[in-house]
Amino acid sequence: MRRIASTPRAGWRETVRSQGLVYAEDVRYWDETAAYAFSMAEVLQLEEQTERLYEMCLTAAGHVIETNRLADFGVPAWAHDAVRSSWREQPPSLYGRFDLRYDGTGNPKLLEFNGDTPTSVLEAAIIQWFWLQDTHPAHDQWNSLHESLVATWQKFALDGPVHFAWSNLEETYEDLMTVGYLAETAHQAGLEIKVTPMLDIAWDGREFRDSAGDPLRTCFKLYPWEWMLAEPYGRLALEPGTPTTWIEPSWKLLLSNKALLAILWELYPGHELLLPAYLDGPRELSAYVAKPLHGREGAGITINETPGAGHCYQEWMPLPDFDGNHPVLGSWIAGGEAAGLGIRESAGLITDSSARFVPHYIL
């Protein structure tokens, strides 16, 4: 694994905008002044270990369900039965992204997993692939993400059009373009699609409908389950008689919650892919990060502070340093299988919303 300086393509801003990355106006997010290069052996190792981690996460989710640990994840008591039912029934589940610490030596370490609403999928699947074709056409990339998403949609037996809903509460195009891209993968799989803001979804007393009055039979929602459960319609979304299949299903909230890290450490103490993590405090850890259970994009993470309940305490292993740049590897799962890599890097110790996306290739 190496970080190699690269000359940006002429007109790169217009190029990535034309490919859907309309939220990368300058070099602060999409950054092709450098690229990370991996050996094939490293890629094969990361692929195998990503799938191992996913199997461990499924085991952890089952353990939480079987031992009634949902309260540790902040799931309200009224939602427990519905989450358990979702786990038993295993409705369609599309994708997820592991965030890994890796420097090219030894094993990667799991920093967290977003199994509910991961973003940066457009960058990982499409933008960096076309960058590779333009700049390193003789090389390959760990990237079957697009094909894997299409193939996963094709496996689902879905009723009616698939709605794709996003949160339009923030002044950002990222969620909209992410939903638009995922809708395109479903369209390529032969499904009928409709895109709608979450705020346009209404309850008519029997079912959810969009602003045109069409019922939501299947809905992919780029809207976290913990937000949905806090909404007035949260209970309705989980009612057994509600005829909407949600993607991701409600049990996936367990795989986007930092409490998962502590459960994994309980089940696999000392595992080579994990860092020690606890829910009741840092215990023996001399250096640690405190992560809010529902935190996203680095928000609320502190180093060597103990804010108390509602946090997971994980051993702090500083990110690799490549000339002042600190990468986090985003290893993707689609349809339960490893599907590709996206890299975000930052100048600081915590990867947050100011991190840059940097492409990669295989030497």
C-alpha positions in Angstrom: 0.0 0.0 0.0 1.5 3.3 -1.1 0.2 6.9 -1.6 1.4 8.1 -5.0 1.2 11.7 -6.2 -0.9 12.1 -9.3 -1.6 14.9 -11.8 -5.3 15.8 -11.9 -7.0 15.4 -15.2 -7.7 18.5 -17.3 -11.3 19.6 -16.6 -11.8 17.1 -13.8 -14.4 19.2 -12.1 -16.7 19.1 -15.2 -15.9 15.4 -15.6 -16.9 14.2 -12.2 -20.0 16.5 -12.2 -21.1 14.9 -15.5 -20.8 11.5 -13.7 -23.1 12.6 -10.8 -20.6 14.0 -8.3 -22.2 17.4 -8.1 -21.1 17.9 -4.5 -17.4 18.0 -5.4 -16.9 21.6 -6.5 -13.3 21.7 -5.6 -10.4 19.6 -4.4 -11.6 19.5 -0.8 -13.7 16.4 -1.4 -12.8 14.5 -4.6 -9.0 14.6 -4.7 -7.1 13.2 -7.6 -3.8 14.8 -6.7 -2.9 11.5 -5.3 -3.9 7.8 -5.4 -3.4 4.8 -3.3 -1.7 1.8 -4.9 -2.2 -1.8 -3.6 -0.7 -5.1 -4.5 -3.1 -7.9 -5.5 -2.1 -9.8 -2.4 -3.2 -6.9 -0.2 -6.5 -6.7 -2.1 -7.2 -10.4 -1.8 -6.4 -10.2 2.0 -8.8 -7.3 2.5 -11.5 -9.0 0.5 -11.3 -12.2 2.5 -11.2 -10.3 5.8 -14.1 -8.1 4.9 -16.3 -11.1 4.4 -15.0 -12.6 7.7 -16.0 -9.3 9.5 -19.5 -9.5 7.9 -20.0 -13.0 9.2 -18.9 -11.9 12.6 -21.3 -9.0 12.5 -24.2 -11.3 11.6 -23.3 -13.5 14.5 -23.2 -10.5 16.8 -26.6 -9.3 15.5 -28.1 -12.8 16.2 -26.5 -12.8 19.7 -28.1 -9.4 20.5 -31.5 -10.6 19.4 -31.2 -13.9 21.3 -30.0 -12.4 24.5 -32.3 -9.4 24.6 -29.6 -6.8 24.3 -31.5 -4.4 22.1 -31.7 -1.8 24.9 -27.9 -1.6 24.8 -28.3 -0.2 21.3 -30.8 2.4 22.3 -33.7 0.6 20.6 -37.0 1.7 22.3 -38.8 -1.2 24.1 -41.9 -0.9 21.8 -39.7 -1.7 18.7 -38.0 -4.8 20.1 -40.5 -7.3 18.8 -40.5 -5.8 15.3 -36.7 -5.8 15.2 -36.7 -9.5 16.3 -39.3 -10.3 13.6 -37.2 -8.6 11.0 -34.2 -10.7 12.0 -36.1 -13.9 11.8 -37.8 -13.1 8.5 -34.6 -11.7 6.8 -36.2 -9.3 4.3 -34.1 -8.0 1.4 -30.8 -6.3 2.5 -28.7 -4.5 0.0 -25.3 -3.2 1.2 -23.0 -1.9 3.9 -19.5 -0.3 4.4 -16.8 -1.3 6.8 -14.4 1.5 7.9 -11.0 -0.1 8.4 -7.6 1.1 9.7 -4.9 -0.4 7.4 -1.4 0.7 6.4 -0.3 -2.2 4.3 1.2 -4.2 7.1 -0.5 -6.8 9.3 -4.2 -7.0 9.5 -6.8 -4.3 9.1 -8.6 -3.2 12.2 -12.4 -2.5 12.2 -13.2 1.1 13.2 -16.9 0.8 12.6 -19.6 -0.5 10.3 -22.4 1.3 8.6 -24.9 -1.4 7.6 -27.9 0.9 7.3 -27.3 4.1 5.4 -23.7 4.2 4.1 -22.8 6.9 1.6 -19.8 7.5 -0.7 -21.1 4.6 -2.9 -21.2 6.7 -6.1 -17.6 7.8 -5.6 -16.5 4.2 -4.9 -18.5 2.5 -7.6 -18.4 5.0 -10.5 -16.3 8.1 -10.1 -13.0 6.4 -9.2 -13.6 3.7 -11.9 -13.8 6.2 -14.7 -10.7 8.0 -13.2 -8.9 4.7 -13.5 -9.9 4.3 -17.2 -8.6 7.8 -17.9 -5.4 7.7 -16.0 -4.3 4.1 -15.4 -6.0 2.0 -18.1 -3.5 -0.8 -17.9 -4.2 -1.3 -14.2 -7.1 -2.8 -12.3 -9.1 -1.6 -9.3 -10.8 -3.4 -6.4 -14.2 -2.5 -7.6 -17.1 -4.7 -8.5 -19.5 -2.6 -6.5 -21.8 -1.5 -9.4 -22.2 -5.0 -10.8 -22.7 -6.4 -7.3 -25.5 -3.9 -6.5 -27.3 -4.6 -9.8 -27.0 -8.4 -9.2 -28.3 -8.0 -5.6 -31.4 -6.2 -6.8 -32.0 -8.9 -9.3 -32.2 -11.5 -6.5 -35.0 -9.7 -4.7 -38.6 -10.7 -5.3 -40.1 -7.2 -4.9 -43.7 -6.1 -5.2 -44.5 -3.1 -7.4 -42.2 -0.1 -8.1 -39.3 0.5 -5.7 -39.4 3.9 -4.1 -36.1 5.6 -3.2 -36.4 8.1 -0.4 -33.8 10.5 1.0 -33.7 13.0 3.8 -34.0 16.5 2.3 -33.5 18.2 5.7 -30.0 19.5 4.9 -28.7 21.7 2.1 -26.7 19.0 0.4 -26.9 17.0 -2.8 -25.0 14.1 -1.5 -28.0 12.1 -0.2 -30.0 12.9 -3.4 -27.2 11.8 -5.7 -26.6 8.7 -3.6 -30.2 7.7 -3.8 -30.3 8.5 -7.5 -27.4 6.3 -8.2 -28.8 3.4 -6.2 -32.1 3.8 -8.0 -30.2 3.5 -11.3 -28.7 0.2 -10.1 -32.2 -1.1 -9.4 -33.4 0.2 -12.8 -30.5 -1.6 -14.5 -31.7 -4.7 -12.6 -35.0 -4.4 -14.4 -37.0 -2.8 -11.6 -39.5 0.1 -11.8 -38.3 3.0 -9.7 -39.6 6.2 -8.2 -37.5 8.8 -6.3 -39.1 10.8 -3.5 -38.1 12.9 -0.5 -38.9 11.4 2.9 -41.0 14.5 3.7 -43.3 13.7 0.9 -44.2 10.3 2.3 -47.6 10.3 4.1 -49.8 7.8 6.0 -53.3 7.5 4.8 -54.6 5.4 7.7 -53.7 2.0 6.1 -50.4 2.4 4.3 -47.7 4.9 3.3 -48.0 6.8 0.0 -45.9 9.3 -1.9 -47.0 12.8 -3.0 -48.7 11.3 -6.1 -50.8 9.0 -4.0 -49.0 5.9 -5.0 -48.5 3.3 -2.3 -45.0 2.4 -1.0 -44.8 -1.3 -1.5 -41.0 -1.4 -1.3 -38.9 1.6 -0.2 -35.2 2.0 -0.1 -34.6 4.8 2.5 -31.4 6.7 2.9 -32.7 7.7 6.3 -31.4 6.0 9.5 -33.6 3.7 11.5 -32.9 5.6 14.7 -34.4 8.7 13.1 -37.4 6.8 11.8 -38.1 5.3 15.2 -38.1 8.8 16.7 -40.6 10.1 14.2 -44.4 10.1 14.8 -44.8 7.5 12.1 -42.0 5.3 13.5 -44.4 2.8 15.1 -46.4 2.6 11.9 -43.3 1.8 9.8 -42.8 -1.3 12.0 -46.4 -2.4 12.4 -46.8 -6.0 11.2 -49.8 -5.0 9.0 -48.0 -2.2 7.2 -47.5 -3.3 3.6 -44.1 -1.7 3.1 -40.8 -3.6 2.7 -38.1 -1.3 3.9 -34.6 -1.5 2.6 -32.5 -1.7 4.7 -34.7 -3.8 7.1 -35.0 -2.7 10.7 -32.6 -5.4 12.1 -29.8 -3.6 10.2 -30.0 -0.8 12.7 -27.8 -3.1 14.8 -25.1 -3.0 12.2 -24.9 0.8 12.1 -24.7 1.3 15.9 -21.3 1.7 17.6 -22.5 -0.7 20.4 -21.8 -3.4 17.8 -18.1 -2.9 18.3 -18.4 -3.8 22.0 -20.6 -6.9 21.3 -18.0 -8.0 18.7 -15.2 -7.7 21.3 -17.3 -9.7 23.8 -17.8 -12.5 21.3 -14.3 -12.4 19.8 -11.9 -11.1 22.5 -8.4 -10.5 21.1 -9.5 -11.1 17.5 -6.9 -9.9 15.0 -9.4 -7.8 13.1 -10.9 -6.0 16.1 -9.9 -3.3 18.6 -11.0 -3.6 22.2 -14.3 -1.8 22.8 -16.7 -1.4 25.8 -20.0 0.2 26.6 -19.5 0.9 30.3 -16.3 2.9 30.0 -12.7 2.7 28.8 -11.8 0.0 31.4 -8.1 -0.8 30.9 -7.6 1.3 27.8 -4.9 3.9 28.2 -5.8 5.6 24.9 -9.3 5.4 23.5 -12.0 7.2 21.5 -15.5 7.7 22.7 -18.0 7.2 19.9 -21.7 8.2 20.2 -23.8 5.1 19.5 -25.6 6.9 16.7 -22.8 9.1 15.5 -22.0 9.6 11.8 -19.1 11.0 9.8 -17.0 11.4 12.9 -19.5 13.7 14.7 -19.1 13.7 18.5 -16.1 11.5 18.6 -13.6 12.4 21.3 -10.2 11.2 22.3 -9.4 10.2 25.9 -12.6 11.7 27.2 -15.4 9.8 29.0 -18.8 11.5 28.2 -20.7 8.6 29.8 -23.7 6.6 28.7 -24.7 6.5 25.1 -21.1 5.9 23.9 -18.9 3.1 22.9 -15.3 3.3 24.1 -12.8 1.8 21.6 -9.1 1.5 21.8 -7.5 4.4 19.9 -5.1 3.2 17.2 -3.9 6.3 15.3 -4.6 6.2 11.6 -1.7 5.6 9.2 0.3 8.7 8.3 1.2 9.2 4.6 3.0 12.5 4.6 0.4 14.1 6.9 -2.6 12.3 5.2 -4.6 9.8 7.3 -6.6 7.3 5.2 -9.6 5.2 6.3 -10.4 2.3 4.0 -14.1 1.9 3.2 -14.6 -1.8 2.3 -18.0 -2.5 0.7 -20.4 -5.4 1.1 -23.2 -5.9 -1.4 -25.5 -8.9 -1.3 -23.4 -10.2 1.6 -20.1 -10.3 -0.4 -17.1 -8.1 -0.5 -17.5 -5.7 -3.5 -14.9 -3.0 -3.5 -12.9 -0.2 -1.9 -13.3 3.5 -1.3 -10.7 5.6 0.5 -11.3 8.8 2.5 -8.4 10.7 4.0 -8.1 13.6 6.4 -5.4 15.9 7.7 -6.7 15.4 11.3 -6.9 12.5 13.7 -10.6 11.9 13.1 -12.2 11.2 9.7 -15.2 13.6 9.5 -17.3 15.4 7.0 -14.3 17.4 5.7 -12.4 14.2 4.6 -11.4 13.8 1.0 -12.2 10.9 -1.3 -9.0 9.6 -3.0 -9.0 6.9 -5.7 -7.0 3.7 -5.8 -5.6 1.1 -8.2 -3.9 -2.2 -8.1 -0.2 -2.4 -9.1 
